[in-house]
Amino acid sequence: MSRGLGDVYKRQVSTQSTGCEELIEASKPDRFFRVPLIDLTARYGQPVPPLLLALGEQVALRAALDGIFRTSGNADEIRRVVSLIDSGDVGDIAWDERDPHLAPALLKQWLRDLPEPLFYV
């Protein structure tokens, strides 16, 4: 059974384990999109933010879909979910009732919105 997106996103991380209290405090509000990866890793105290892991799980469950990354999800639904995630009011997203291209579209949106590229070519 996969974890709910809201459960993963709302997980609390102890600042004592990271030693980055000031960095975590400065990165609030708890936006997820348009935030440097280094800030997200400091906020959650792990190399991959939990919300990104949850999106990855959803993408993996739909990997057999034809054109999973090529076909975009509903633009209005993507904007609505991005807004919910950035406001911290995620709750549980019923993935089985949603467009199967939503999770891949959110992952692509997150990558596009990174203020700094993951790597340079």
DAZI-V250695 format. One record per residue. N is the residue number from 0. RES is the residue in one letter. OMEGA is omega in whole degrees, -180 to 180 (* if undefined). D_FIRST is the distance of its C-alpha to the first C-alpha in Angstrom with 2 decimals. Layout:
n = <N,N>
res = <RES,RES>
omega = <OMEGA,OMEGA>
d_first = <D_FIRST,D_FIRST>
This chain:
n = <0,1,2,3,4,5,6,7,8,9,10,11,12,13,14,15,16,17,18,19,20,21,22,23,24,25,26,27,28,29,30,31,32,33,34,35,36,37,38,39,40,41,42,43,44,45,46,47,48,49,50,51,52,53,54,55,56,57,58,59,60,61,62,63,64,65,66,67,68,69,70,71,72,73,74,75,76,77,78,79,80,81,82,83,84,85,86,87,88,89,90,91,92,93,94,95,96,97,98,99,100,101,102,103,104,105,106,107,108,109,110,111,112,113,114,115,116,117,118,119,120>
res = <M,S,R,G,L,G,D,V,Y,K,R,Q,V,S,T,Q,S,T,G,C,E,E,L,I,E,A,S,K,P,D,R,F,F,R,V,P,L,I,D,L,T,A,R,Y,G,Q,P,V,P,P,L,L,L,A,L,G,E,Q,V,A,L,R,A,A,L,D,G,I,F,R,T,S,G,N,A,D,E,I,R,R,V,V,S,L,I,D,S,G,D,V,G,D,I,A,W,D,E,R,D,P,H,L,A,P,A,L,L,K,Q,W,L,R,D,L,P,E,P,L,F,Y,V>
omega = <-180,179,176,-179,-180,179,-179,-176,-175,-180,179,179,179,180,178,-178,-178,-176,-175,-175,-178,180,180,180,-179,-176,178,6,-172,174,178,179,179,179,179,-180,-180,178,179,180,177,-180,-175,177,177,-173,179,-180,-177,180,177,176,179,177,178,177,-180,177,-180,179,-178,-174,-178,179,177,177,-175,178,-178,-179,-179,175,178,-175,179,179,178,179,-179,-178,176,179,178,-179,-179,179,-180,-178,-173,-173,178,176,179,-174,-178,-179,-176,174,-178,180,-179,-178,177,179,177,177,178,179,180,179,179,-175,179,180,178,-180,176,177,179,179,*>
d_first = <0.00,3.81,6.64,9.27,12.38,14.63,13.04,13.38,16.79,18.26,17.71,21.21,22.78,25.91,28.89,30.55,28.29,29.09,32.71,32.44,33.08,35.53,33.45,30.40,32.73,34.44,31.29,30.57,29.82,26.22,26.40,24.03,26.00,29.54,29.07,30.02,27.30,29.34,29.13,25.35,25.05,27.58,25.91,22.56,24.23,22.23,23.08,20.23,19.48,15.95,16.08,17.09,14.16,11.81,14.16,14.14,10.43,11.18,14.38,13.08,10.98,14.38,16.64,18.27,19.73,23.45,24.68,21.40,23.45,26.75,25.98,25.70,23.73,25.69,27.83,27.99,24.25,23.88,26.67,25.26,21.82,23.70,25.95,23.21,21.57,25.07,26.02,23.07,22.31,18.90,16.96,13.63,14.01,12.89,12.28,12.53,15.89,17.17,19.23,17.22,19.68,18.97,16.64,19.10,21.96,20.82,20.52,23.99,25.35,24.35,26.07,29.08,29.44,29.61,33.14,33.60,32.51,30.12,32.94,36.40,37.73>
